[in-house]
Amino acid sequence: MARINEHYRKLRAGYLFPEIGRRVAAFQAAHPDADLIRLGIGDVTLPLSPTLVDALQRAAAELGTPEGFRGYGPARGGYDFLVDAIRTHDYEARGVAIERQEIFVSDGSKQDSGNIQEIFGQECAIAVTDPVYPVYVDTNVMAGRTGPADESGRYTGIVYLAATEENDFSPGPPDTSVDLAYLCSPNNPTGSVASREHLEAWVAWARERDTVLIFDAAYDAFIRDPALPHSIYEIEGARECAIEMRSFSKRAGFTGVRCAYTVVPRELTGAAADGSRIPLNDLWARRHSTKFNSVPYTVQRAAEAVFSPEGKKETGEQVAYYMTNAARLREGLAASGFRIFGGEHAPYIWMRTPRSISSWDFFDRLLDRGHVVCTPGAGFGAAGEGYVRFSAFNTREKVEEAVERVRGAFESGGAAG
Ligand SMILES: *Cc1c(COP(=O)(O)O)cnc(C)c1O
């Protein structure tokens, strides 16, 4: 008898995006002619930039020659050309030294942020912010580190740190000790960004408590203020307490191409049962090489091209385009009297629903009356109730039109029902 992993049964039914998909499909079936504007799922919309396409094509042609053919990639995932480009452009440029063997290239930060928990003990206590990118929580549920979920969706055994207006949607470390804490800045879903002082407080706390920080910087390219840290390693002492993840998905339109990386510094250790300290880099190297066979050569060449002068210019323009969308959403919705957060260093706007409408009611009304798809904040955690997320990933025209429709749906008596 093949018994299943019972922990999967604790997972809350109706994961957020399938539920949104279901409601949108039902709406479309009832209103086949409605012109929907989708500001829901966080997927990029602009096509891959020419320099990246060129790199992909050239690499593909190389693979068709006897000299250029490549089979399996390196054990840590990344070819030196990409690993060195990452070290130079993502780290040295910001005064941070990262060694080659500290960088693990993968096919996504979703996978990395979900898989990283495998190298930690079953009994590790976890802290997450609330609202949260669901992957951090669900993968720990699957691994059996939690009890069941309560009505609001919170699992027993996880420490939830509420992101609120009072803390600028960037909660500080808890009073209790935990073993692992997941941080995401710039943040999905709230669009907030961690200041240097904020990250310093987290690093100091983590070092004092012997906690490992898992820092997801998937949106670092969206930071506009040059004084804000892009990497946790810009904070002194972070090499002893933090793992960092970055992705090419949002910065370069790689959501379908797939390339990301994780940094595990050599100084970072975890405690073994016999009291010795074990380098986490060794464990992650073992996990990565046992369960993963690297990213296609073509994709790594395209990722390398993101750091070329033309690649930087083109992807920088794409990010700027999305950030102008974010500004239009921010300004347009704020001008209509909505309470708006985020969107200054992240492609997400976090909006308080008017008149205390619940997240899902707002979602339904906006879909029904405005034909705009947003994401209900409650789907990201209990503290997201009363908020919705708008994504800046769309065309300028649709974003501007969406602002008008939100205004129309909720200002002109639209919220009466
Ligand atoms: C989009 C996103 C990622 C990137 O995931 P990939 O698997 O690299 O596409 C990681 N973390 C967060 C919070 C995200 O929103």
The ligand as an SDF file (V2000), in Angstrom:
LIG
                    3D

 15 15  0  0  0  0  0  0  0  0999 V2000
    8.3590   35.6170   -9.1500 C   0  0  0  0  0  0  0  0  0  0  0  0
    8.9800   35.3270   -7.8320 C   0  0  0  0  0  0  0  0  0  0  0  0
   10.1110   34.5270   -7.7470 C   0  0  0  0  0  0  0  0  0  0  0  0
   10.7880   34.0200   -8.9800 C   0  0  0  0  0  0  0  0  0  0  0  0
   10.4360   32.7440   -9.2640 O   0  0  0  0  0  0  0  0  0  0  0  0
   11.1090   31.9860  -10.4830 P   0  0  0  0  0  0  0  0  0  0  0  0
   10.8790   30.5510  -10.1330 O   0  0  0  0  0  0  0  0  0  0  0  0
   12.5580   32.3300  -10.5090 O   0  0  0  0  0  0  0  0  0  0  0  0
   10.3820   32.4110  -11.7220 O   0  0  0  0  0  0  0  0  0  0  0  0
   10.6710   34.2960   -6.5010 C   0  0  0  0  0  0  0  0  0  0  0  0
   10.1610   34.8330   -5.3980 N   0  0  0  0  0  0  0  0  0  0  0  0
    9.0850   35.6280   -5.4490 C   0  0  0  0  0  0  0  0  0  0  0  0
    8.5860   36.2350   -4.1970 C   0  0  0  0  0  0  0  0  0  0  0  0
    8.4540   35.8760   -6.6560 C   0  0  0  0  0  0  0  0  0  0  0  0
    7.3810   36.6570   -6.6910 O   0  0  0  0  0  0  0  0  0  0  0  0
  1  2  1  0
  2  3  1  0
  2 14  2  0
  3  4  1  0
  3 10  2  0
  4  5  1  0
  5  6  1  0
  6  7  2  0
  6  8  1  0
  6  9  1  0
 10 11  1  0
 11 12  2  0
 12 13  1  0
 12 14  1  0
 14 15  1  0
M  END
$$$$
